[in-house]
Amino acid sequence: MTALLAISRLRVRYGARQAEALRGIDLTVGAGERVAVIGESGSGKSTLALAIAGLLPPKTSTDGIIGWPGLPRPPRNGKDIGFVFQDPGATLDPVMTVGRQVAEVAEVHLGLGSRAALGLAAELFERVRLPAPHTLVHAYPHQLSGGQRQRVGIAAAIAAGPALLIADEPTSALDTIVQADIVGLIGRLVRETGMSLLIVSHDIALAATIADRIVVLKDGAIVEAGAALDIVQRPREPYTRSLLAAALSLDPVEDWQTR
């Protein structure tokens, strides 16, 4: 499998005290591969996602290599990397219609005019299974449910056809039933487009429904990695077993390849 993303010896330190959040991460994501990064709060999962996307906050120092052998040039956020954030309510502009927010991505990265971009936004809303998409493009974020806002965030993230979709705890603010719907939606979109996926989650069982491979982080370091089914059925590390024990469902039988 051709590597889209290749990370070598990545270290990330925060603040004046240079507290180490990532400690020597080595990770590859293949073209079209779906990788889940799992760990408890504070393990470094979101830091890794932000580092890959170049979104780390100021006063952060990094060492190591984040390479893109699968791209002909350095990646551009929005165009080559789509990012789905934890809380869509906090990332959507409350005074701009949701359709216009998605259309802006198409205008900037695809060069579409305003009308064509809004039309694409409606098409994307239909694709992420939002109701009445041609009407909903004129709605504001506060008029949508949490699950609908997350679907808008996903539409914006895939609007320019990125090579890699990063989903950082995309279900953390949603109830259990909506969580499964969002994970299934992301899996379907990745499968249909062939883009790569890096999904961050604390729920190893939920991530296993979408990932080809699982990487387990603890205290900023990788402690276990392997095929999703192997990690779920035959975890080697006690830490991984504790994550599995904390999950609501441990059923590995469901075929995540066809969700």
Summary of the structure (lengths in Angstrom):
residues: 259
radius of gyration: 18.0
end to end distance: 22.4
largest distance: 54.4
contacts: 872
relative contact order: 0.17
helix: 39%
strand: 25%
